Structures are given as C-alpha cells and as structure tokens.
Amino acid sequence: MRLLMEEELFPSTPGKVKIERAHAFNRQFNRCFASTSTMFLWTLFLIALSVSYLSFKSFVDTGTHYFNLSAVSPSSRAWGGLQWEKHVRTSAQIRRSGSSSGGGASVLVTGAAGFVGFHVSLALRKRGDGVVGLDNFNSYYDPSLKRARRDLLAKSGTFVVDGDVNDARLLAKLFDVVAFTHVMHLAAQAGVRYAIENPASYVHSNVAGLVTLLEACKSADPQPAIVWASSSSVYGLNDKVPFSESDKTDRPASLYAATKKAGEAITHTYNHIYGLSITGLRFFTVYGPWGRPDMAYFSFTRNILQGKPITVYRGKDKRDLARDFTYIDDIVKGCVASLDTAGRSTGSGGKKRGAAPYRIFNLGNTSPVTVPELVGILERHLKVKAKKNVVEMPGNGDVPFTHANVSRARAQLGYKPATDLDAGLKRFVKWYLSYYGYNRKTGM
C-alpha cells in the first residue's frame, strides 16, 4: 500500500504527471480546504502544534542543560545547577569562631586565580574563613599559571568559579546562593604598558566590571563590606614623596592609573548613595612567589637564566628608576586587616540607612629600591650575570619612582611591612626554580 502511495505522489519519470491520479489527489485536497473557515481552523491547529512543539523542545533543552550543569566539575566554565551550588555553599562555609571580625567571614574574592587574589584566598581559608573565588582566566599572561593557582586553592577547599565580574547574572546568582559578609575585589586588568595596546580591556575590567560588582553588592541583602585593589599608580606625576593618601591624584600618567582613579571616584559614589562599606587599597609594586610574569623582576629572572639581555630603563635625567617593592606576605596582611576592620554596610535592598565607612590606605614597603639594585640582587641569588641594555624610559605611562607613606595603614590596620627586597627575592627565586625547573650546569 505504501509503495502505491509513493508512486502516486512522486512520478517515476521526472517532468511527467499522471493526470488521472493528480485529479484524484486534488479533489481530496480541495475537500479539506473548501472554505475559508476550514482554512482558518487548520491554521490555528498548525500554530498550536508548533507552539506545543517549541515549548516541549524548550523544556527538554532546559532539562538537559540543568542536568549537564548539575554534573559540572569545579573547573568548568558553566555555572548553575545543584552540584555547582553545593560547591559554592561548601566553599563559603565559615570554619572558625571568636574572631575580631565577629566569628569569621564569608568572602567573595574576585581575581582569585590572580597573584594577590590567590595568596589572600589561601590566607583567609587557612584561618577558617569561607572563601568563594571568581576569575575569568584571561590570557593577559599565561593562563596555565592561573590554573595552577586554582588547583592549589581547590586543595585547600576553595572553589573558584570560572566567570567574569561583568556577568551580572552570575553575580546575582552567587549572592543568591551565599550571603557574603565581605567582598575582596582584586579582579582587574593590570599593567601600565599594555594599555597602549588594548585600552578597551582596562575600561571593561577596571570600570565596567567594578560598577557591575557594586550594583550586585548594593542590591544584596545583607550588603557586604567591600575591600578592593586600587593602585599606587593613581599618584601619577606627583613629585611629593613619600606618597600620602591625602595627596592630590588628578594627574594620572597612564590609562591604567586613570581607570583606578575612576574606580576611587565610583566607589565613593556607591558609598555615599547606597551605604556600602568600602576600603580602597593602593598597592605598591607587589612581588613574590606565584607572581605575575609581566612584572619586571619576573621577566628579568627568566631572561637572565636564559642568557637573554634585559632592558633596564633610566629616567630622562639619567636617574635610575626606583620602586617601593612590597612583598606579597605584607600585602596579604594588609588585605586581611582591611577585611577585619571594614565595618558594616548600612544599606538594605539598595537603600541607604546611614553613613558607612569609606577608607583608602597605602600598602607599600616604605623603602624604595632602584632597578639596578634589583638586578644586582637577582644576579646574586640566581648566580648568573645579567646582560643589560640600559635605555631611556619611553613615554609609556611608567613613572620614575614610587614611595609609600603607610602611617595611616599602620595606625588603623596595624600594618607593618616586614620583608626587605633581598629576603623577598630570595624566596621568589627559590619558588621560580622549583616551579619552572632549571639546570645550573646546562643553563636549561
């Protein structure tokens, strides 16, 4: 029977139709659609059938997506689902009590797979705070180093969500799953010189990303206290030393510095309007184990070991550049102390109920060291002589020196930097040789 129908509908010879069979088929077709009302009913039927199909398909797709997310591994890009929420809640669980901050904190750390974020997360987890990380693992520098940091955090019980701070839906979900007491915002597009190549990335991360996060925080109930990373770069072309928090910061020398200055203005606005407790930290040239490969001390180490020349910049007046190099452990202590002393946000559901703390602190070492001195210390610990090209500093946004006045942080945070550059670089070199591997006999 089926073969007969196929013969009737599809002629065996292309271009020829059996007229008698065609007429019979047309008569049946015309009976079905003989009137306008019948056509209308058929149209409604087809629309209803299509809607039913699409609704069912959407249900199946949603269910499939949900179950896929439920089985997601902690390192996956996808977020959502029961298993994912379980990872977040477990990671955010507080495991200490009786602290000065009221029995422990549950902290969202953005940029947790970054240099400072990694160390701060470890420190918080070690003392029993709940920590949930967020990082987008971008390729500004080798993502494998970020993944290695993430893996160590996972061993400590810290879950790092793979996502972007600009993702408002993700942030809303995180605050829905966990009532964070604090946010440590360390995610940012770093580096001064890269801004010349990719300026949009700085606006995206340092301005838009900050606003997206603040929007999530002001809408949360309860509102968390926020500590975030500004930068010593905001001092820009300031020639008064040492740099103090009360100094003017209206002459940035780079786009990076400008975005951090904008961040300070933006955070002040959210503190004023929404009652968010906000602390800004101006970091001064942070270095140490698990550091950023784009930093000078890191690239110097790599090139010296590989026998490649390093470029040492000098000021236009032939003065050596100097930096207030600050060891990572000292920075971590300042970050943790900022969380512990942050004070509460006063808003609820996006509405301010009273004044909330707004603070800015310098976190530096207070002892600037010239770049040639830095190179000399590296040569001694690496036991390899550097090949140096000394050139005049180009107009790329770098400043000739940085020097922190930390008296405010000392008074309010108990901040006391304790590691000098020689001791800090010794620890960094030990980590570098261990992590990357190096044979002193072959130079490989």
C-alpha positions as a printed NumPy array, in Angstrom:
array([[  0.   ,   0.   ,   0.   ],
       [  2.801,   2.422,   0.957],
       [  4.614,   1.729,  -2.3  ],
       [  1.454,   2.572,  -4.199],
       [  1.075,   5.924,  -2.438],
       [  4.681,   6.845,  -3.172],
       [  4.148,   6.015,  -6.834],
       [  1.108,   8.282,  -6.909],
       [  2.798,  11.243,  -5.219],
       [  6.224,  11.02 ,  -6.832],
       [  6.157,  10.126, -10.575],
       [  8.733,   7.634, -11.786],
       [  9.628,   9.841, -14.737],
       [ 10.706,  13.407, -13.871],
       [  8.617,  16.08 , -15.561],
       [  5.636,  13.79 , -16.3  ],
       [  2.476,  13.547, -14.172],
       [ -0.302,  11.   , -14.456],
       [ -3.26 ,  13.338, -14.905],
       [ -5.896,  10.965, -13.612],
       [ -4.113,  10.35 , -10.311],
       [ -3.34 ,  14.027,  -9.916],
       [ -7.011,  14.914, -10.326],
       [ -7.992,  12.376,  -7.666],
       [ -5.459,  13.819,  -5.248],
       [ -6.559,  17.388,  -5.919],
       [-10.195,  16.519,  -5.228],
       [ -9.294,  15.165,  -1.806],
       [ -7.164,  18.201,  -1.059],
       [ -9.894,  20.643,  -2.076],
       [-12.447,  18.956,   0.168],
       [-10.232,  19.6  ,   3.204],
       [ -9.776,  23.29 ,   2.444],
       [-13.019,  24.09 ,   0.706],
       [-13.933,  27.067,   2.818],
       [-12.221,  29.997,   4.458],
       [-13.405,  28.898,   7.889],
       [-11.901,  25.467,   7.424],
       [ -8.587,  27.042,   6.344],
       [ -8.632,  29.258,   9.424],
       [ -9.169,  26.251,  11.695],
       [ -6.329,  24.383,  10.053],
       [ -4.061,  27.417,  10.525],
       [ -4.908,  27.607,  14.213],
       [ -4.238,  23.894,  14.538],
       [ -0.829,  24.21 ,  12.902],
       [  0.096,  27.211,  15.085],
       [ -0.967,  25.36 ,  18.235],
       [  1.022,  22.317,  17.146],
       [  4.125,  24.454,  16.503],
       [  3.836,  26.223,  19.865],
       [  3.421,  22.899,  21.656],
       [  6.492,  21.516,  19.914],
       [  8.641,  24.55 ,  20.731],
       [  7.501,  24.536,  24.362],
       [  8.317,  20.864,  24.68 ],
       [ 11.71 ,  21.37 ,  22.999],
       [ 12.492,  24.257,  25.331],
       [ 11.556,  22.11 ,  28.311],
       [ 13.791,  19.276,  27.119],
       [ 16.684,  21.64 ,  26.338],
       [ 16.354,  23.324,  29.734],
       [ 16.232,  19.997,  31.496],
       [ 19.241,  18.732,  29.58 ],
       [ 21.16 ,  21.955,  30.336],
       [ 20.211,  21.704,  34.005],
       [ 21.367,  18.117,  34.37 ],
       [ 24.568,  18.901,  32.479],
       [ 25.275,  21.74 ,  34.916],
       [ 24.418,  19.537,  37.87 ],
       [ 27.253,  17.232,  36.878],
       [ 29.681,  20.066,  36.199],
       [ 33.222,  19.826,  37.53 ],
       [ 34.547,  22.636,  39.761],
       [ 36.877,  23.821,  37.   ],
       [ 34.202,  24.089,  34.301],
       [ 33.152,  27.332,  32.66 ],
       [ 29.459,  26.507,  33.09 ],
       [ 27.685,  27.669,  36.222],
       [ 24.378,  26.864,  37.851],
       [ 22.664,  23.66 ,  38.899],
       [ 22.502,  21.766,  42.186],
       [ 26.065,  20.446,  42.145],
       [ 27.502,  23.875,  41.313],
       [ 25.515,  25.477,  44.148],
       [ 26.764,  22.795,  46.512],
       [ 30.386,  23.632,  45.61 ],
       [ 29.731,  27.327,  46.227],
       [ 27.996,  26.807,  49.593],
       [ 30.62 ,  24.367,  50.831],
       [ 33.45 ,  26.715,  49.873],
       [ 31.709,  29.67 ,  51.561],
       [ 31.243,  27.818,  54.849],
       [ 32.956,  29.502,  57.819],
       [ 35.147,  27.199,  59.886],
       [ 36.296,  29.458,  62.691],
       [ 34.749,  31.453,  65.533],
       [ 35.637,  34.028,  68.161],
       [ 37.485,  36.357,  65.784],
       [ 37.719,  40.135,  65.996],
       [ 35.52 ,  40.333,  62.901],
       [ 32.591,  38.687,  64.67 ],
       [ 33.068,  34.957,  64.311],
       [ 34.552,  34.608,  60.856],
       [ 33.732,  35.906,  57.406],
       [ 32.293,  34.551,  54.185],
       [ 34.254,  36.281,  51.43 ],
       [ 33.799,  36.507,  47.67 ],
       [ 37.298,  37.016,  46.226],
       [ 37.339,  38.267,  42.636],
       [ 40.536,  37.627,  40.699],
       [ 41.139,  34.652,  42.994],
       [ 43.404,  32.903,  40.474],
       [ 45.497,  36.052,  40.143],
       [ 48.668,  36.765,  42.083],
       [ 47.305,  38.709,  45.07 ],
       [ 43.891,  37.03 ,  44.987],
       [ 45.485,  33.585,  45.217],
       [ 47.538,  34.473,  48.297],
       [ 44.694,  36.316,  50.029],
       [ 42.331,  33.387,  49.425],
       [ 44.84 ,  30.953,  50.903],
       [ 45.324,  33.141,  53.975],
       [ 41.591,  33.507,  54.583],
       [ 40.969,  29.798,  54.104],
       [ 43.871,  28.91 ,  56.405],
       [ 42.341,  30.81 ,  59.308],
       [ 38.91 ,  29.285,  58.703],
       [ 37.007,  31.904,  56.731],
       [ 34.625,  30.904,  53.973],
       [ 36.039,  31.781,  50.558],
       [ 34.5  ,  31.609,  47.093],
       [ 36.733,  32.697,  44.216],
       [ 35.822,  34.225,  40.877],
       [ 38.186,  34.515,  37.919],
       [ 37.854,  34.637,  34.122],
       [ 41.325,  33.124,  33.467],
       [ 42.037,  35.584,  30.653],
       [ 45.182,  35.366,  28.546],
       [ 46.855,  38.64 ,  29.559],
       [ 49.576,  36.33 ,  30.857],
       [ 49.947,  32.543,  30.798],
       [ 46.595,  31.085,  31.944],
       [ 48.32 ,  27.854,  32.966],
       [ 49.868,  29.71 ,  35.91 ],
       [ 46.393,  30.847,  36.946],
       [ 45.071,  27.31 ,  36.641],
       [ 47.945,  26.037,  38.802],
       [ 46.987,  28.582,  41.472],
       [ 43.355,  27.495,  41.169],
       [ 44.325,  23.865,  41.651],
       [ 46.176,  24.711,  44.863],
       [ 43.171,  26.653,  46.087],
       [ 40.975,  23.636,  45.351],
       [ 43.234,  21.505,  47.562],
       [ 42.652,  23.99 ,  50.373],
       [ 38.896,  23.657,  49.907],
       [ 38.363,  26.876,  47.946],
       [ 36.119,  26.744,  44.895],
       [ 36.981,  29.202,  42.111],
       [ 34.101,  29.995,  39.778],
       [ 35.164,  30.418,  36.156],
       [ 33.351,  33.612,  35.188],
       [ 33.616,  37.33 ,  34.505],
       [ 32.953,  40.085,  37.013],
       [ 30.959,  41.819,  34.26 ],
       [ 28.421,  38.975,  34.29 ],
       [ 25.569,  40.499,  36.322],
       [ 23.51 ,  37.277,  36.202],
       [ 26.373,  35.251,  37.621],
       [ 26.983,  37.755,  40.429],
       [ 23.282,  37.818,  41.276],
       [ 23.282,  34.017,  41.436],
       [ 26.327,  33.962,  43.735],
       [ 24.718,  36.449,  46.131],
       [ 21.512,  34.443,  45.983],
       [ 23.31 ,  31.229,  46.939],
       [ 25.544,  32.78 ,  49.648],
       [ 25.001,  35.749,  51.969],
       [ 28.582,  37.011,  51.693],
       [ 29.725,  39.181,  54.594],
       [ 32.629,  40.634,  52.591],
       [ 33.869,  41.069,  49.041],
       [ 37.587,  41.258,  48.287],
       [ 37.653,  42.732,  44.788],
       [ 41.042,  42.051,  43.21 ],
       [ 39.976,  41.306,  39.62 ],
       [ 41.363,  43.935,  37.245],
       [ 43.244,  44.458,  34.021],
       [ 46.747,  45.05 ,  35.334],
       [ 49.868,  46.548,  33.786],
       [ 50.741,  50.067,  32.682],
       [ 52.238,  49.463,  29.221],
       [ 49.596,  47.04 ,  27.94 ],
       [ 47.06 ,  49.881,  27.994],
       [ 48.703,  51.277,  24.868],
       [ 47.943,  48.023,  23.01 ],
       [ 44.493,  47.251,  24.408],
       [ 42.868,  50.246,  26.123],
       [ 39.36 ,  48.794,  25.918],
       [ 40.293,  45.917,  28.243],
       [ 41.031,  48.409,  31.038],
       [ 37.671,  50.135,  30.728],
       [ 35.912,  46.767,  30.514],
       [ 37.542,  45.291,  33.628],
       [ 38.504,  48.233,  35.834],
       [ 35.497,  50.49 ,  35.274],
       [ 32.557,  48.491,  33.879],
       [ 33.45 ,  45.399,  35.917],
       [ 33.704,  47.437,  39.113],
       [ 30.302,  49.043,  38.511],
       [ 28.703,  45.647,  37.796],
       [ 30.091,  44.284,  41.06 ],
       [ 28.991,  47.332,  43.068],
       [ 25.493,  47.04 ,  41.601],
       [ 25.321,  43.444,  42.812],
       [ 26.619,  44.421,  46.26 ],
       [ 24.221,  47.332,  46.775],
       [ 21.267,  45.146,  45.774],
       [ 22.299,  42.282,  48.062],
       [ 20.534,  41.813,  51.376],
       [ 22.515,  41.96 ,  53.561],
       [ 25.01 ,  44.195,  51.81 ],
       [ 28.626,  43.005,  52.146],
       [ 31.558,  45.183,  53.153],
       [ 33.906,  45.726,  50.196],
       [ 37.69 ,  45.88 ,  50.066],
       [ 39.152,  46.479,  46.628],
       [ 42.511,  46.989,  44.937],
       [ 43.284,  50.487,  43.762],
       [ 46.908,  51.245,  42.887],
       [ 49.857,  53.451,  43.719],
       [ 49.667,  54.443,  40.049],
       [ 46.945,  56.952,  40.957],
       [ 49.684,  59.248,  42.301],
       [ 50.775,  59.661,  38.688],
       [ 53.072,  62.622,  38.133],
       [ 53.043,  63.616,  41.796],
       [ 56.586,  64.64 ,  42.767],
       [ 55.974,  64.945,  46.513],
       [ 57.428,  61.975,  48.393],
       [ 56.566,  59.812,  50.153],
       [ 53.073,  59.482,  48.657],
       [ 50.275,  60.015,  51.187],
       [ 46.587,  59.21 ,  50.873],
       [ 45.763,  62.905,  51.278],
       [ 47.876,  63.91 ,  48.255],
       [ 46.164,  65.005,  45.046],
       [ 45.738,  62.283,  42.452],
       [ 44.482,  64.28 ,  39.498],
       [ 47.463,  63.772,  37.155],
       [ 47.477,  60.112,  36.102],
       [ 50.353,  59.102,  33.825],
       [ 48.672,  56.089,  32.215],
       [ 45.253,  54.784,  31.258],
       [ 45.641,  52.091,  33.9  ],
       [ 46.133,  54.783,  36.538],
       [ 43.168,  56.724,  35.178],
       [ 40.863,  53.694,  35.481],
       [ 41.978,  53.132,  39.073],
       [ 41.407,  56.806,  39.865],
       [ 37.958,  56.468,  38.274],
       [ 37.39 ,  53.434,  40.494],
       [ 38.056,  55.502,  43.599],
       [ 35.508,  58.088,  42.487],
       [ 32.958,  55.39 ,  41.618],
       [ 33.335,  53.566,  44.941],
       [ 32.956,  56.836,  46.825],
       [ 29.677,  57.421,  44.978],
       [ 28.302,  53.986,  45.9  ],
       [ 29.353,  54.51 ,  49.499],
       [ 27.571,  57.873,  49.593],
       [ 24.353,  56.814,  47.86 ],
       [ 23.885,  53.201,  48.948],
       [ 25.714,  52.942,  52.275],
       [ 28.284,  50.391,  51.127],
       [ 31.281,  49.995,  53.434],
       [ 34.254,  50.421,  51.099],
       [ 38.011,  50.25 ,  51.618],
       [ 40.406,  51.003,  48.753],
       [ 43.99 ,  49.708,  48.894],
       [ 46.743,  51.399,  46.905],
       [ 49.259,  48.613,  46.286],
       [ 52.919,  49.462,  45.67 ],
       [ 54.741,  47.084,  43.245],
       [ 53.8  ,  43.719,  44.727],
       [ 56.228,  40.828,  44.133],
       [ 56.929,  37.306,  45.359],
       [ 56.311,  33.597,  44.668],
       [ 53.481,  32.823,  42.222],
       [ 53.826,  36.372,  40.899],
       [ 52.83 ,  37.931,  37.594],
       [ 55.085,  37.103,  34.608],
       [ 54.589,  40.602,  33.163],
       [ 56.35 ,  42.224,  36.144],
       [ 59.965,  43.352,  35.678],
       [ 61.525,  41.186,  38.405],
       [ 59.804,  38.107,  36.907],
       [ 60.834,  38.735,  33.295],
       [ 64.353,  39.718,  34.436],
       [ 64.675,  36.347,  36.172],
       [ 63.521,  34.442,  33.098],
       [ 65.827,  36.294,  30.699],
       [ 68.864,  36.151,  32.981],
       [ 68.526,  32.373,  33.298],
       [ 68.078,  32.016,  29.532],
       [ 71.113,  34.185,  28.783],
       [ 68.982,  36.862,  27.128],
       [ 69.592,  40.589,  27.614],
       [ 67.285,  42.557,  29.887],
       [ 66.175,  46.129,  29.275],
       [ 66.785,  48.488,  32.188],
       [ 65.04 ,  51.84 ,  31.869],
       [ 66.557,  55.052,  33.142],
       [ 64.907,  58.44 ,  33.664],
       [ 65.362,  61.26 ,  31.15 ],
       [ 67.739,  62.972,  33.554],
       [ 69.755,  59.707,  33.739],
       [ 68.346,  58.971,  37.176],
       [ 67.687,  55.32 ,  37.964],
       [ 64.064,  54.328,  38.314],
       [ 63.061,  53.334,  41.852],
       [ 60.138,  51.328,  43.159],
       [ 58.666,  50.671,  46.592],
       [ 58.766,  46.883,  46.142],
       [ 56.323,  45.227,  48.574],
       [ 56.478,  41.53 ,  49.368],
       [ 53.275,  39.548,  48.889],
       [ 53.036,  38.394,  52.532],
       [ 52.965,  42.013,  53.713],
       [ 50.261,  42.858,  51.185],
       [ 48.182,  39.885,  52.335],
       [ 48.383,  41.037,  55.954],
       [ 47.144,  44.471,  54.91 ],
       [ 44.282,  42.96 ,  52.904],
       [ 43.157,  40.689,  55.738],
       [ 43.389,  43.52 ,  58.288],
       [ 41.258,  45.671,  55.965],
       [ 38.568,  42.985,  55.928],
       [ 38.646,  42.591,  59.697],
       [ 38.284,  46.339,  60.334],
       [ 35.965,  47.171,  57.432],
       [ 32.814,  47.946,  59.408],
       [ 29.326,  47.141,  58.203],
       [ 27.479,  48.41 ,  55.172],
       [ 24.37 ,  50.306,  56.207],
       [ 22.088,  49.799,  53.231],
       [ 19.445,  47.188,  52.583],
       [ 17.998,  46.215,  49.237],
       [ 19.757,  49.121,  47.559],
       [ 18.604,  51.782,  50.051],
       [ 20.956,  53.619,  52.392],
       [ 20.036,  53.754,  56.081],
       [ 23.033,  55.615,  57.43 ],
       [ 26.642,  56.606,  56.884],
       [ 29.072,  53.77 ,  56.143],
       [ 32.891,  53.674,  56.358],
       [ 34.879,  54.821,  53.337],
       [ 38.651,  54.383,  53.621],
       [ 41.765,  54.438,  51.442],
       [ 45.136,  53.04 ,  52.503],
       [ 48.622,  52.813,  51.036],
       [ 50.126,  49.338,  51.269],
       [ 53.819,  49.645,  50.479],
       [ 57.218,  48.764,  51.927],
       [ 58.369,  52.388,  52.595],
       [ 61.873,  51.628,  51.249],
       [ 62.257,  52.338,  47.5  ],
       [ 64.979,  50.395,  45.675],
       [ 66.434,  51.297,  42.27 ],
       [ 66.057,  48.923,  39.348],
       [ 69.841,  48.371,  39.044],
       [ 69.876,  47.334,  42.715],
       [ 67.034,  44.913,  41.99 ],
       [ 69.021,  43.386,  39.131],
       [ 72.082,  43.035,  41.35 ],
       [ 70.099,  41.138,  43.988],
       [ 68.678,  38.797,  41.334],
       [ 72.16 ,  38.149,  39.919],
       [ 73.38 ,  37.171,  43.358],
       [ 70.534,  34.761,  44.097],
       [ 70.485,  33.299,  40.578],
       [ 74.289,  33.099,  40.463],
       [ 74.146,  34.314,  36.887],
       [ 75.35 ,  37.633,  35.487],
       [ 72.763,  39.669,  33.613],
       [ 73.26 ,  41.091,  30.135],
       [ 71.883,  44.618,  30.408],
       [ 70.671,  47.138,  27.863],
       [ 70.24 ,  50.488,  29.611],
       [ 67.89 ,  52.79 ,  27.717],
       [ 65.946,  55.953,  28.369],
       [ 62.427,  55.357,  29.656],
       [ 59.873,  55.754,  26.839],
       [ 56.645,  57.68 ,  27.278],
       [ 54.561,  54.585,  28.002],
       [ 52.922,  55.619,  31.251],
       [ 55.608,  54.483,  33.681],
       [ 56.594,  56.872,  36.463],
       [ 60.2  ,  57.355,  37.641],
       [ 59.65 ,  56.377,  41.281],
       [ 57.132,  55.3  ,  43.902],
       [ 57.388,  55.67 ,  47.67 ],
       [ 54.624,  54.9  ,  50.166],
       [ 53.733,  56.654,  53.38 ],
       [ 51.97 ,  53.901,  55.354],
       [ 51.344,  55.765,  58.61 ],
       [ 47.556,  55.652,  58.138],
       [ 47.581,  51.896,  57.5  ],
       [ 49.889,  51.396,  60.471],
       [ 47.574,  53.325,  62.775],
       [ 44.254,  51.833,  61.62 ],
       [ 45.227,  48.37 ,  60.358],
       [ 48.331,  47.574,  62.38 ],
       [ 50.138,  47.273,  59.056],
       [ 53.91 ,  46.731,  59.416],
       [ 55.82 ,  45.571,  56.319],
       [ 58.468,  43.113,  57.469],
       [ 60.206,  41.735,  54.35 ],
       [ 63.011,  43.597,  52.59 ],
       [ 63.734,  43.145,  48.877],
       [ 66.737,  40.857,  49.363],
       [ 64.808,  38.37 ,  51.518],
       [ 61.729,  38.577,  49.302],
       [ 63.616,  37.991,  46.053],
       [ 65.455,  35.062,  47.608],
       [ 62.105,  33.387,  48.276],
       [ 60.853,  34.264,  44.816],
       [ 63.94 ,  32.77 ,  43.119],
       [ 63.563,  29.586,  45.15 ],
       [ 59.943,  29.266,  44.023],
       [ 60.769,  30.122,  40.392],
       [ 63.488,  27.46 ,  40.129],
       [ 61.189,  24.924,  41.748],
       [ 58.134,  25.738,  39.622],
       [ 59.765,  26.153,  36.205],
       [ 62.812,  23.968,  36.766],
       [ 66.394,  24.959,  35.913],
       [ 69.677,  23.108,  35.488],
       [ 72.551,  25.346,  36.52 ],
       [ 75.1  ,  23.2  ,  34.662],
       [ 73.339,  23.373,  31.299],
       [ 71.523,  26.658,  31.762],
       [ 68.286,  24.985,  30.672]])
